[in-house]
Amino acid sequence: MNQQWLIAAILVAGIVSAGLYLRRRHWLDALLVIVAAASLGLFALDLRMPGEGGRTLAIDPATPPSSLEGVKSLTLKGDGLRAAEWNDLPARPLAWEAPRGGTLRLAFPSQVALGRQFTLTMEREDKTDARLQLLAENGQPLAEARGTGDLRVDWMPPVAERVVLKARLLDAKDKVIAEGPIPFIVHEPAPLQVVGRFGAPSFDLRALNDLLTASGALLDWQVTLGRAITRTEAPRTEMASPNLMVIDAARFERMAAGERAALLDRVAKGMPLLVLGGNANDPGVWSRTLQLPLRAQPLGAKIDAPLEMPVASLLPASRDAGPWRGIDNMVWTRDWQQGRIAWLGVTEWHRHAISEPRALALWWQGVLDRVGVEERHKTEWLAPGDMPLAGQRLELCARGVSGQLTLPDLKQSLNWQRRADRADASCAALWPQKAGWLQLQDQNAGPHALYVYATNDWPEWQAAERRDATAHYAARSQIQTMNGPTRPAPSWPFALAFAAAMLLLWWRERR
């Protein structure tokens, strides 16, 4: 029974009892019943009085409190608590001044597809000259960057496996400032399923075909060689669900109205479309069908970065052309209902296929990323909000999961639970006891692995996370306490009045 129903029952009982006494003309007894019922109702009601109540608690980050009962405000020194620890506490005004310096933040993907570049970014609060190294497990340097601000290193994984590299930050005198593990998983990518339709052959098409074939993509490739001659390349296995269509501008311009409408209908249902604009010739077609205004370019115009390439003879009129958004004067994109259309405005990338094959492959990966080609999954493991630390509570969330989460290493199963702040995901809380890879298993999402850091790994990164979480809690507390502090009204006078009225009523009944 909740509080409202309890108070209603007390009032009804008091009114009925007082009415019975009044019917018998026992005026004093009726008054005692009313006093007893009112006292009991006020005792059950949580009355609040203006003014501050409670005490100020100084938080020790080593032993965070489990409850703030009777606490009106908090004080804190140092970096603060982790986000998971703050989330367990109700909002209270916090007196805290963030320390300065001594932190860094690392950003890197937890999973990388084989053939994609791994990038580690280090954000530093201290802007001194420093050097960032990425080291293999045997200590061999893999990549290095030097600078006075944020640092970034890139590395191409050679095989699909779990990797625990090491990052090291050195100052100008080669003294180690910080170092720690960099764990991630390199997995085999799902092969692209590409439909290609082209109105004219070119060396660029040949180079693109070779790149896609080398990546393991399935190709349904048709190139028009003449009036009635078409070269066709069928996929080596059946293409269940193509996830990219590539077409050159010449083929699009020659399409009949019905064929063009069918193509755009496939795009509207979610198929990404990449248009190679090097042989575009009719600006009117693009303006009418895709709202893409094209303008003739100067003869011999080129771009220099990241690779030197001539621009197409026709390009969108500006960087942002209507619904189209341009990137680096190379790729313009626009949404088309559930799909996306991209216009590639450079040519002659085949000239880099022999001299700079790796750079060309990375450039094409960037183009496909802008097109929006991605593998869609019904389930997804979400990255933890905090660094997973041994001996600390870890909240793990995933989309599309149900039932139980199994931890084979710990011989434990946990129930997935819905969270109000994560409407599209389910979560489970666990306490990993040791550092290293932690095996996870779900009946829908399949196997997964999560790296747990030791408590002494990356203290500067941990400090940054604690400061961010503490600043967020301080802001949340200010918002929730804007109406001013209150204290509970004392309830013992109501209990005393109820007891006195009932005893007096009992005495009168016994006479």
BELPEBEL-V953861 format. One record per residue. SS is DSSP state (2 for helix, 1 for strand, 0 for the rest). PSI is psi in degrees with one decimal (NA if undefined). NEAR is the number of other C-alpha atoms within 12 Angstrom. Layout:
BEGIN
ss->SS psi->PSI near->NEAR
ss->SS psi->PSI near->NEAR
END
This chain:
BEGIN
ss->0 psi->124.7 near->8
ss->0 psi->176.8 near->10
ss->2 psi->-40.3 near->15
ss->2 psi->-43.5 near->15
ss->2 psi->-36.9 near->14
ss->2 psi->-45.9 near->19
ss->2 psi->-39.4 near->23
ss->2 psi->-41.5 near->21
ss->2 psi->-38.8 near->20
ss->2 psi->-43.9 near->27
ss->2 psi->-42.5 near->25
ss->2 psi->-44.8 near->19
ss->2 psi->-39.9 near->21
ss->2 psi->-42.1 near->29
ss->2 psi->-43.6 near->23
ss->2 psi->-44.4 near->18
ss->2 psi->-43.4 near->26
ss->2 psi->-37.5 near->28
ss->2 psi->-39.3 near->20
ss->2 psi->-39.9 near->19
ss->2 psi->-39.6 near->22
ss->2 psi->-34.3 near->19
ss->2 psi->-32.8 near->13
ss->0 psi->5.1 near->13
ss->0 psi->32.3 near->13
ss->0 psi->81.7 near->19
ss->2 psi->-41.8 near->18
ss->2 psi->-39.2 near->19
ss->2 psi->-40.3 near->29
ss->2 psi->-40.0 near->28
ss->2 psi->-39.6 near->25
ss->2 psi->-38.8 near->32
ss->2 psi->-42.2 near->37
ss->2 psi->-42.8 near->32
ss->2 psi->-42.6 near->31
ss->2 psi->-44.1 near->35
ss->2 psi->-41.9 near->35
ss->2 psi->-40.0 near->32
ss->2 psi->-41.5 near->29
ss->2 psi->-39.5 near->33
ss->2 psi->-41.9 near->30
ss->2 psi->-31.9 near->30
ss->2 psi->-39.6 near->28
ss->2 psi->-23.3 near->27
ss->0 psi->132.1 near->24
ss->0 psi->86.1 near->19
ss->0 psi->140.4 near->16
ss->1 psi->145.5 near->17
ss->1 psi->146.4 near->15
ss->1 psi->150.8 near->13
ss->0 psi->159.0 near->14
ss->0 psi->147.3 near->21
ss->0 psi->154.8 near->20
ss->0 psi->-169.8 near->18
ss->1 psi->169.0 near->18
ss->1 psi->128.6 near->20
ss->1 psi->128.0 near->23
ss->1 psi->116.0 near->24
ss->0 psi->134.0 near->29
ss->0 psi->112.8 near->17
ss->2 psi->-25.8 near->21
ss->2 psi->-28.7 near->16
ss->2 psi->77.8 near->13
ss->0 psi->146.7 near->23
ss->0 psi->150.6 near->21
ss->0 psi->-15.3 near->16
ss->0 psi->151.0 near->19
ss->0 psi->32.4 near->23
ss->0 psi->127.2 near->18
ss->0 psi->7.5 near->18
ss->1 psi->127.5 near->27
ss->1 psi->-26.9 near->29
ss->1 psi->166.1 near->30
ss->1 psi->148.2 near->30
ss->1 psi->150.9 near->23
ss->0 psi->141.6 near->27
ss->0 psi->147.4 near->22
ss->0 psi->-157.0 near->25
ss->0 psi->-22.9 near->32
ss->0 psi->-158.8 near->38
ss->0 psi->166.0 near->36
ss->0 psi->161.1 near->36
ss->2 psi->-40.0 near->33
ss->2 psi->-34.0 near->30
ss->2 psi->-39.4 near->28
ss->2 psi->-36.2 near->32
ss->2 psi->-21.8 near->26
ss->0 psi->-8.5 near->17
ss->0 psi->141.3 near->28
ss->0 psi->163.6 near->26
ss->0 psi->130.1 near->28
ss->0 psi->147.1 near->33
ss->1 psi->133.2 near->33
ss->1 psi->123.8 near->34
ss->1 psi->108.4 near->25
ss->0 psi->137.6 near->24
ss->0 psi->122.0 near->16
ss->0 psi->131.2 near->25
ss->0 psi->161.5 near->20
ss->0 psi->138.9 near->16
ss->0 psi->173.1 near->18
ss->0 psi->17.6 near->24
ss->0 psi->159.6 near->28
ss->1 psi->160.4 near->32
ss->1 psi->134.5 near->30
ss->1 psi->140.2 near->36
ss->1 psi->121.8 near->24
ss->0 psi->152.8 near->26
ss->0 psi->144.6 near->22
ss->0 psi->-19.8 near->28
ss->1 psi->140.7 near->31
ss->1 psi->134.7 near->29
ss->1 psi->141.0 near->28
ss->0 psi->131.6 near->25
ss->0 psi->-10.0 near->28
ss->0 psi->154.8 near->30
ss->1 psi->134.3 near->26
ss->1 psi->130.5 near->32
ss->1 psi->127.4 near->28
ss->1 psi->124.8 near->36
ss->1 psi->131.8 near->27
ss->1 psi->119.0 near->38
ss->1 psi->124.7 near->26
ss->1 psi->138.3 near->31
ss->0 psi->-31.7 near->23
ss->0 psi->116.7 near->23
ss->0 psi->48.0 near->21
ss->0 psi->164.3 near->20
ss->0 psi->129.2 near->23
ss->1 psi->169.0 near->30
ss->1 psi->128.8 near->33
ss->1 psi->125.9 near->40
ss->1 psi->140.4 near->38
ss->1 psi->120.1 near->38
ss->1 psi->146.3 near->28
ss->0 psi->174.1 near->22
ss->0 psi->-26.4 near->18
ss->0 psi->6.9 near->12
ss->0 psi->0.1 near->16
ss->0 psi->130.7 near->15
ss->1 psi->134.1 near->20
ss->1 psi->-34.6 near->26
ss->1 psi->157.5 near->28
ss->1 psi->146.3 near->26
ss->1 psi->147.0 near->29
ss->1 psi->145.0 near->25
ss->1 psi->-178.3 near->24
ss->0 psi->-8.9 near->22
ss->0 psi->-137.0 near->20
ss->0 psi->145.6 near->26
ss->1 psi->149.7 near->35
ss->1 psi->136.0 near->30
ss->1 psi->147.4 near->30
ss->1 psi->147.6 near->26
ss->1 psi->141.6 near->28
ss->1 psi->109.9 near->24
ss->0 psi->138.1 near->28
ss->0 psi->-27.5 near->19
ss->0 psi->162.7 near->17
ss->0 psi->116.7 near->19
ss->0 psi->170.9 near->19
ss->1 psi->135.6 near->28
ss->1 psi->136.0 near->30
ss->1 psi->91.9 near->28
ss->1 psi->-179.4 near->30
ss->1 psi->136.6 near->29
ss->1 psi->142.1 near->41
ss->1 psi->130.6 near->37
ss->1 psi->122.8 near->40
ss->1 psi->146.3 near->25
ss->1 psi->-173.4 near->23
ss->0 psi->-21.7 near->17
ss->0 psi->17.2 near->12
ss->0 psi->27.0 near->16
ss->0 psi->135.5 near->15
ss->1 psi->121.7 near->17
ss->1 psi->-43.8 near->27
ss->1 psi->150.5 near->30
ss->1 psi->156.8 near->28
ss->1 psi->176.8 near->30
ss->1 psi->150.7 near->34
ss->1 psi->92.1 near->36
ss->1 psi->140.2 near->38
ss->1 psi->167.4 near->33
ss->1 psi->128.5 near->28
ss->1 psi->118.3 near->27
ss->1 psi->157.7 near->22
ss->0 psi->128.4 near->20
ss->0 psi->149.8 near->20
ss->0 psi->132.5 near->22
ss->0 psi->139.4 near->29
ss->0 psi->148.6 near->30
ss->1 psi->103.1 near->33
ss->1 psi->130.3 near->37
ss->1 psi->121.0 near->35
ss->1 psi->128.5 near->39
ss->1 psi->120.9 near->36
ss->1 psi->140.8 near->39
ss->0 psi->-9.5 near->34
ss->0 psi->142.8 near->31
ss->0 psi->157.1 near->29
ss->0 psi->162.5 near->24
ss->2 psi->-30.4 near->18
ss->2 psi->-41.8 near->27
ss->2 psi->-39.5 near->32
ss->2 psi->-42.8 near->23
ss->2 psi->-40.4 near->25
ss->2 psi->-40.9 near->37
ss->2 psi->-42.9 near->33
ss->2 psi->-41.0 near->23
ss->2 psi->-45.3 near->31
ss->2 psi->-39.7 near->31
ss->2 psi->-42.1 near->23
ss->2 psi->-27.8 near->18
ss->0 psi->-3.7 near->26
ss->0 psi->12.0 near->22
ss->0 psi->150.3 near->30
ss->1 psi->129.2 near->32
ss->1 psi->128.5 near->35
ss->1 psi->95.3 near->33
ss->1 psi->126.3 near->33
ss->1 psi->125.4 near->29
ss->1 psi->124.9 near->30
ss->1 psi->118.0 near->25
ss->0 psi->-26.8 near->17
ss->0 psi->-167.6 near->12
ss->0 psi->-40.4 near->10
ss->0 psi->23.1 near->9
ss->0 psi->125.3 near->13
ss->1 psi->130.9 near->17
ss->1 psi->126.3 near->20
ss->1 psi->136.3 near->18
ss->1 psi->112.5 near->20
ss->0 psi->149.4 near->19
ss->0 psi->148.7 near->24
ss->0 psi->-25.1 near->15
ss->0 psi->166.8 near->15
ss->0 psi->135.7 near->14
ss->0 psi->104.9 near->19
ss->0 psi->-44.3 near->14
ss->0 psi->89.0 near->22
ss->0 psi->137.7 near->30
ss->0 psi->13.7 near->35
ss->1 psi->138.5 near->39
ss->1 psi->130.4 near->38
ss->1 psi->133.2 near->42
ss->1 psi->145.7 near->42
ss->1 psi->161.3 near->38
ss->2 psi->-34.9 near->34
ss->2 psi->-41.8 near->27
ss->2 psi->-42.2 near->32
ss->2 psi->-41.3 near->38
ss->2 psi->-27.9 near->30
ss->2 psi->-8.3 near->24
ss->0 psi->145.6 near->22
ss->0 psi->161.9 near->13
ss->2 psi->-41.4 near->15
ss->2 psi->-42.1 near->12
ss->2 psi->-39.4 near->15
ss->2 psi->-39.5 near->22
ss->2 psi->-38.9 near->16
ss->2 psi->-38.9 near->16
ss->2 psi->-47.3 near->30
ss->2 psi->-27.1 near->30
ss->2 psi->-37.9 near->21
ss->2 psi->-39.1 near->26
ss->2 psi->-42.1 near->31
ss->2 psi->-26.8 near->20
ss->0 psi->2.4 near->18
ss->0 psi->-0.8 near->27
ss->0 psi->117.0 near->34
ss->0 psi->141.0 near->40
ss->1 psi->127.0 near->44
ss->1 psi->122.9 near->41
ss->1 psi->122.9 near->41
ss->1 psi->106.6 near->43
ss->2 psi->10.4 near->40
ss->2 psi->-30.4 near->38
ss->2 psi->28.5 near->34
ss->0 psi->142.4 near->37
ss->0 psi->-16.9 near->23
ss->0 psi->92.9 near->26
ss->2 psi->-29.6 near->27
ss->2 psi->-38.4 near->17
ss->2 psi->-44.7 near->24
ss->2 psi->-35.5 near->27
ss->2 psi->-40.3 near->21
ss->2 psi->-41.3 near->15
ss->2 psi->-36.9 near->20
ss->2 psi->6.9 near->31
ss->0 psi->40.0 near->22
ss->0 psi->104.1 near->33
ss->0 psi->126.0 near->27
ss->1 psi->149.7 near->32
ss->1 psi->140.7 near->23
ss->1 psi->141.9 near->22
ss->0 psi->154.5 near->22
ss->0 psi->145.7 near->13
ss->0 psi->129.4 near->11
ss->0 psi->8.1 near->15
ss->0 psi->140.4 near->20
ss->1 psi->163.8 near->24
ss->1 psi->152.0 near->20
ss->0 psi->-22.4 near->14
ss->0 psi->143.9 near->15
ss->0 psi->-15.8 near->22
ss->0 psi->147.7 near->29
ss->0 psi->120.2 near->23
ss->1 psi->144.4 near->27
ss->1 psi->148.3 near->29
ss->1 psi->159.3 near->34
ss->0 psi->158.7 near->36
ss->0 psi->-25.3 near->29
ss->1 psi->129.2 near->35
ss->1 psi->158.6 near->41
ss->1 psi->148.3 near->39
ss->0 psi->-23.8 near->24
ss->0 psi->172.8 near->24
ss->0 psi->-43.8 near->23
ss->1 psi->105.0 near->21
ss->1 psi->94.4 near->24
ss->0 psi->-126.3 near->20
ss->0 psi->-2.9 near->22
ss->1 psi->142.0 near->28
ss->1 psi->125.9 near->27
ss->1 psi->150.0 near->28
ss->1 psi->116.6 near->23
ss->0 psi->26.4 near->24
ss->0 psi->28.9 near->31
ss->0 psi->-47.6 near->40
ss->1 psi->127.1 near->37
ss->1 psi->137.2 near->38
ss->1 psi->155.7 near->38
ss->1 psi->149.2 near->32
ss->1 psi->144.9 near->28
ss->1 psi->88.1 near->27
ss->0 psi->-116.1 near->16
ss->0 psi->-7.7 near->18
ss->1 psi->-167.9 near->28
ss->1 psi->144.6 near->37
ss->1 psi->136.5 near->43
ss->1 psi->142.4 near->42
ss->1 psi->119.9 near->47
ss->1 psi->119.2 near->43
ss->0 psi->25.1 near->42
ss->1 psi->163.1 near->40
ss->0 psi->177.1 near->37
ss->0 psi->35.9 near->29
ss->2 psi->-14.2 near->38
ss->2 psi->-21.4 near->29
ss->2 psi->-17.3 near->23
ss->2 psi->-0.1 near->26
ss->2 psi->-31.2 near->26
ss->2 psi->-43.0 near->15
ss->2 psi->-35.2 near->13
ss->0 psi->64.1 near->17
ss->2 psi->-39.0 near->21
ss->2 psi->-43.8 near->20
ss->2 psi->-38.1 near->25
ss->2 psi->-41.7 near->30
ss->2 psi->-41.9 near->33
ss->2 psi->-37.8 near->26
ss->2 psi->-42.8 near->29
ss->2 psi->-33.7 near->34
ss->2 psi->-40.2 near->25
ss->2 psi->-39.3 near->22
ss->2 psi->-46.3 near->33
ss->2 psi->-32.9 near->32
ss->2 psi->-38.9 near->21
ss->2 psi->-29.7 near->29
ss->2 psi->-27.8 near->36
ss->0 psi->24.7 near->29
ss->0 psi->118.2 near->31
ss->0 psi->152.7 near->24
ss->0 psi->125.2 near->21
ss->0 psi->133.0 near->14
ss->0 psi->143.8 near->15
ss->0 psi->-24.7 near->15
ss->0 psi->154.1 near->23
ss->1 psi->128.5 near->23
ss->1 psi->129.2 near->32
ss->0 psi->144.8 near->27
ss->0 psi->138.1 near->26
ss->0 psi->151.5 near->24
ss->0 psi->-31.5 near->21
ss->0 psi->164.1 near->30
ss->0 psi->126.7 near->41
ss->0 psi->120.1 near->37
ss->1 psi->141.4 near->33
ss->0 psi->132.5 near->24
ss->0 psi->-1.0 near->18
ss->0 psi->147.4 near->26
ss->1 psi->137.9 near->25
ss->1 psi->127.6 near->30
ss->1 psi->118.8 near->32
ss->1 psi->130.2 near->39
ss->1 psi->153.8 near->35
ss->1 psi->154.8 near->35
ss->1 psi->145.3 near->27
ss->0 psi->20.2 near->24
ss->0 psi->160.5 near->31
ss->0 psi->168.2 near->26
ss->0 psi->-122.3 near->20
ss->1 psi->149.1 near->24
ss->1 psi->126.4 near->34
ss->1 psi->135.5 near->29
ss->1 psi->91.8 near->28
ss->0 psi->-38.5 near->18
ss->0 psi->-35.5 near->18
ss->0 psi->-4.3 near->19
ss->0 psi->52.5 near->13
ss->1 psi->148.0 near->18
ss->1 psi->137.9 near->21
ss->1 psi->146.0 near->25
ss->1 psi->133.2 near->21
ss->0 psi->137.6 near->28
ss->1 psi->142.1 near->25
ss->1 psi->148.3 near->22
ss->1 psi->139.4 near->18
ss->0 psi->-32.6 near->10
ss->0 psi->-0.1 near->12
ss->1 psi->81.0 near->15
ss->1 psi->-26.1 near->14
ss->1 psi->12.7 near->21
ss->1 psi->162.4 near->25
ss->1 psi->151.6 near->31
ss->1 psi->159.0 near->32
ss->1 psi->145.8 near->32
ss->1 psi->135.3 near->26
ss->1 psi->161.6 near->30
ss->1 psi->86.5 near->22
ss->0 psi->138.1 near->30
ss->0 psi->-16.4 near->21
ss->0 psi->157.4 near->19
ss->0 psi->155.5 near->23
ss->1 psi->-173.6 near->26
ss->1 psi->131.7 near->29
ss->1 psi->122.9 near->31
ss->1 psi->135.9 near->23
ss->1 psi->149.8 near->32
ss->1 psi->131.8 near->29
ss->1 psi->144.9 near->31
ss->0 psi->-25.9 near->18
ss->0 psi->-46.8 near->23
ss->0 psi->-14.9 near->25
ss->1 psi->-163.5 near->23
ss->1 psi->153.3 near->19
ss->1 psi->158.4 near->31
ss->1 psi->139.8 near->32
ss->1 psi->133.6 near->36
ss->1 psi->131.1 near->31
ss->1 psi->125.0 near->33
ss->1 psi->150.8 near->31
ss->0 psi->157.1 near->23
ss->0 psi->-21.2 near->23
ss->0 psi->9.5 near->20
ss->0 psi->132.5 near->26
ss->0 psi->60.8 near->31
ss->2 psi->-31.7 near->26
ss->2 psi->-37.4 near->31
ss->2 psi->-42.1 near->33
ss->2 psi->-41.3 near->31
ss->2 psi->-41.0 near->33
ss->2 psi->-42.2 near->33
ss->2 psi->-40.8 near->29
ss->2 psi->-40.3 near->33
ss->2 psi->-41.4 near->35
ss->2 psi->-44.4 near->27
ss->2 psi->-38.5 near->26
ss->2 psi->-40.9 near->39
ss->2 psi->-38.4 near->29
ss->2 psi->-41.7 near->25
ss->2 psi->-41.5 near->32
ss->2 psi->-40.7 near->33
ss->2 psi->-41.4 near->20
ss->2 psi->-38.8 near->21
ss->2 psi->-40.0 near->27
ss->2 psi->-39.0 near->21
ss->2 psi->-40.8 near->16
ss->2 psi->-8.0 near->17
ss->0 psi->24.7 near->20
ss->0 psi->-28.9 near->14
ss->0 psi->-3.5 near->12
ss->0 psi->149.9 near->19
ss->0 psi->150.5 near->24
ss->1 psi->162.5 near->20
ss->1 psi->152.0 near->20
ss->1 psi->141.7 near->20
ss->0 psi->144.8 near->20
ss->0 psi->135.3 near->18
ss->0 psi->-12.3 near->21
ss->2 psi->-32.1 near->16
ss->2 psi->-35.5 near->17
ss->2 psi->-39.2 near->25
ss->2 psi->-39.0 near->23
ss->2 psi->-41.9 near->19
ss->2 psi->-40.5 near->25
ss->2 psi->-46.2 near->28
ss->2 psi->-42.1 near->23
ss->2 psi->-43.5 near->21
ss->2 psi->-41.7 near->27
ss->2 psi->-38.8 near->27
ss->2 psi->-41.6 near->18
ss->2 psi->-39.7 near->22
ss->2 psi->-40.9 near->27
ss->2 psi->-40.2 near->16
ss->2 psi->-40.2 near->13
ss->2 psi->-35.8 near->15
ss->2 psi->-30.9 near->14
ss->2 psi->-17.4 near->8
ss->0 psi->NA near->7
END
